[in-house]
């Protein structure tokens, strides 16, 4: 097995794990994390799982590019005021110590797999 294959397998494994750990949450569930200063707001132009994977891999160059472009940023007090007024839902994944969120679009359906018992 080549190194490229191993890297691809590890990347896919990380993406799969992060995808399984992603959930929809409400602002009321997120507020305590915001108070701790650990919420990162992800732009709609980015994929939440891609950002979480870059954070997990400590891909500083990509993260810095997103930070510089304003596509990735720490949630602000203005965000909190807006979220309090609107009570949106968020797609959320944790990459310790960060809680990454992306506001669910109103037209977006929940694509979380249903687990049959």
N, C-alpha and C positions, 0 to 999 in steps of 0.2 A: 504494500500500500504506500503510495507516494505521500510526501508531506502536504501537498495541495489537497489530496483527498482527506487527510486527517483534519486539516484546517476547515475544509468545507463541512465535514461531519460534525466537528465541534461547534461551528457557527450555526448549523441547522439545529443541533441539540439545544444550544442556548436560546435560539429563536423559539423553538417548540416549548421549552420550559417557561419562558417569559409569556408566551401567548396563553399557556394554560393558567398562569397566575394573574392574568388580566381580568378585571371585573368592572362592572358598572357600579358606581357609588354616587350618593347624593352629597350635596354641599354640607349638610348637617353631619355626615360621616367624615367629611374631609376637614372640617373646621379646626379640629384639635391638632391636626398635622400642620395646618397653616400657622396656627399659634406657635408651634415649635420652630417655624421657619424652614421647613424641609420640603415644601411643595414646589415642584418645578412645573411650569405651565408650558405645554408643547403646542406649537402652532398647528393649524389644520393642514398646512402644507407639508408637514412631516408625518412619518409613520411612527406611532407610539412605540411599537416593538423595536424598530430600528434605533430609536433614540435610547431606549432602555439597554439594548445590546451594546451600543457604543459606550454607554456609561459603564456597563459591567466589564467591558474590555479595556476601559480607560483610554479610549481613542481620543486623545486630547486635541488633535488637529481638527477632526470633524466636529467635536463638541464646541471648540472655540469658534469655528466658522458659523455654527448655528447660533451661538451666543452673540456674536458680532452682528449677525443679520436680524437679531431679535426674534428668531424662530424658537428659541429655547431660552427661558428666563425664569427667575424665581418669581413666584406669585406675589403680587403687590397688594397693598392696602386697597387700591382702586379695584383690583380683581375681586377682592373679598367683599367690598361694598356692592359691586355688580352681582356677584353670586348670591349674596344675601337677599337682594331685591328680587332676583329672578328664580332662585332655587333650581339651577340646572342639574343634570346628571353628567357624570364624567366617566370616561374610560380611564382606568387607573391601573398602574403596576408599580410595585416597589422594587427599587434597586438601592438597597440600604447604603447610606442613610436617607436617600431621597425617595419621595413619593411623586411619581410622574403622573400628570393628569392631562387629559385632552377633553375639552368640553364636547359632549355628544351633540351632534347636530339635530335640530328638531325633526328633520325628515329621515333621520337614520333609524333603522330598525335594529333591535337587539339581535346580534348574530351569535350570542353565546350558545354553545351547544347544550342541548337539553340532555340530561343524564337520566336514562330510564332505569328504574329500580326493579 
